[in-house]
Amino acid sequence: MKRKVIIIAMILMFVISSFYGCGKQLTYGDVVRDPAMTGGDLSFVYDRQSHTATFGGEGEVVSYYIGDEDLGIKSGSRIGVKIYAPDEITDYSNAKLEFEGMQYTSGSFMSKVYDKVQNYFILKPIVSENINTLEVKVTWTQDSATQSYIIKIADGTIFAKP
């Protein structure tokens, strides 16, 4: 009787986790600054345990960038971050990104070099006193759990003005 209860409980847990899409846990990829060092000469620390990338520090200044209306790029203080896919992922066709209220699907956000999809993507969000913590959510495959990364600006960081 006890064995039947355990088997039923295991089946029930499997059904519930499948229904809610808990998904396969993947390792987190690395997070570094973007190659252009968007934001200027800022300190950068990535905490692998909390998946948090922190820019700036006391008295450090986030650079201001003039936008380009034709390209849909807004003016503002920006930072740049490069997020790598987990090593075990090689097909990005089902990858999904949720960032700043937008959703990008089918791996469309992955960087390309000479039309070849790379194993990373780059984000260059506007940051300010009011927008100093951002969350990036990535689901790498249909059956994987969503990974969450935090991008934040350290206390005491200054935001350049135009």
N, C-alpha and C positions, 0 to 999 in steps of 0.2 A: 504493500500500500504506500509506504513512504517513498519507494522508488518511483511509483507512478506520479506522485505529487511533484517530485523533483523534475521528472521528464516533462510534465505538463507546464511547470513553472519555466523551464528552459525554453520550451516552444513558445510560450506566451511572451517571454522577454525578447526572443528573436522576432516575432511578429510585430511587437510594439516598436522595436528599434528600426525595423524595416519600414514600418508605416511612417515614422517620424523622420526618416532619412538620416539617421545618425552617421552612417557611412563609414568607410574604411579610414582609419587614421593614417595619415602620411607624415613623413618627417617634414619639417619646415625647411625651406630653402634659405639661402643667405640673404641678407639685406645690407646694402652698401650705399654710399652716395652715388649720384649719377655721375657719369664721366665728365660732364661739363661743369661740375661743382656748382650747380645752380644754388643761389643763395649767398655765394661769396665764401669768404674765409671763416667758416663756422666750425666749431667743435662738432663731432658726430660720434655717438655711441649707440651700438645696437646690443640690446640685452636679449640673448637667445632664450632665456627662460620665460620672460614675459612677452617676447616678440614685439618689443617696443624700440623704435628708432627715435633718438632724441637729438635735436639740432640746437646749436647755440649754447649760450651761457651768459653769465653776468657781464654786461657791457658789450657783448658781441652784436654785430649788426647784420640783419637779413637784408640782402640787396633788393632794390626796387627795379622792376623791369617794365619797360613801355610795351604796351600791347600792340597787336596787329589785327585791326578790325577785319581785314580781308581773310585772315586765317582763323578768325574766331578766338583770338587770344586776348584775354583781358589784362590790363595793367595791374600791377601790384607787387608786393614783396613775395618772392617765391623761394621754395626749397626744392631740391630734386632727390629722389630716392629710386634705387634700382632693386627690384625684388626678383630673386631667382626662384624658379620652380624646384620642387623636390627632385632629387637625383633619380628617383624611380619613375618619374613621368617623362615620356618622350613624345606623346601625342597630345597636342593642346587643342584639338578640334572641339572638345566639349568643355573647355575651361570657361569659367564664368567669373567676372569681376564686378563687385559692388563697391562704388566709391563716390562720395559726395552726391548721393541721391540718384546716381545713374547706375545702370546695369549694362554690362558689355558681355556678349555671349560668343560662343563658337570660337573662342581663342582670339577674337579680333583685336584684343588689346596687347597681344604679345608683340615684342619688337621684331622687326625684320631687317636683315642685312642682305642686300642683293636679292630680294624676294624670298630669302630663306628664313623661316621662322626660327627665332632664337629661344633659348630657355629662360628668358627673363622679360620683364617689362619695366618701363620707367614712368614715374609720375612726377609732375612738377606743379603741385598745387599752390594756390595763393594762401598765405598765412598772415595773421595779424594778431593784435591784442585780443580780438574777439574770436578768432579762428586759430587756436593754438594747439588743438588736439584733433586728429583725424583718424578715422578707422577705415582700414582696407580689408575687404572680405573677398577671399578667393576660394572657389571650388574647382579643383584641377581636373576631376573626372566626374562622370555621372554618379559613380558609386563611392565617391570619397566625401569625407566630412569637410565642411567649410573651415578654412583657416582664417584667423583674424590677426591682423598686424595693426599696431598703433604707431602713429607718427605724431610726435609732439615737439613743441618748442619749449626749451628750458626757461625757467623763471629768470628774469633779469635781461632777457634778450631784447634788443631794440629792433624796431621795424623801420627801415629807411622810407622816406617820403619822396615824392617826385620833385 
